[in-house]
């Protein structure tokens, strides 16, 4: 019975993320009506995890109840998304604080290696952009490297509960964030560069065990990054 409850909880988390992603990416439009049964059929799950996910999305302000088994996407005009973004930013800052306490030498070395590779990619992207050559593939590789960096920082935190909460509150799914970043960088090779240097500074703060500095760096980077992507919605 306990194993079954855990499975249902995990499935509800997945359904929650998938519905939330559909809302934040605009796949589900503000004011659009949807049913529990419709979500269940769309996601090939039973109504139980859908019901739990909808309850949480109502609490987030992303869905509004319009009938016993029907909800509609909230006409939030960006307010609920901004609130969600603040939660994501705050959790990312907490992850950095924990990482400064628990990062191992091996993990810190791994972060340095990722950034070394990212630096090489960044130079290549600038060269190709200046030569008028396509940079989409290389920008994608750089984005993937940064995702590896962030994932390793999360591993450094040694707090799976916190990381799980962060995963549940991300404004953009990985594919959506990747698509938006590539689109912006392909027309503006300076996009996000003002925050890139903070990654090295973060590793230095983690290595020094400076929780406050690590948190401040990530808060600034996360807030700026989400602000840029939300501005392009």
Secondary structure, DSSP 8 states (H G I E B T S, - for coil): -HHHHHHHHHHHHHHHHHHHHHHHTTSS-TT-EEEHHHHHHHHT--HHHHHHHHHHHHHHTSEEE-SSSEEEE---TTHHHHHHHHHHHHHHHHHHHHHHHH--HHHHHHHHHHHHHHHHHHHHHHHHHHTT---HHHHHHHHHHHHHHHHHHHHHHT-HHHHHHHHHT-SS-HHHHHHHHHHHHHH-TTTTHHHHTHHHHHHHHHHHT-HHHHHHHHHHHHHHHHHHHHHT-
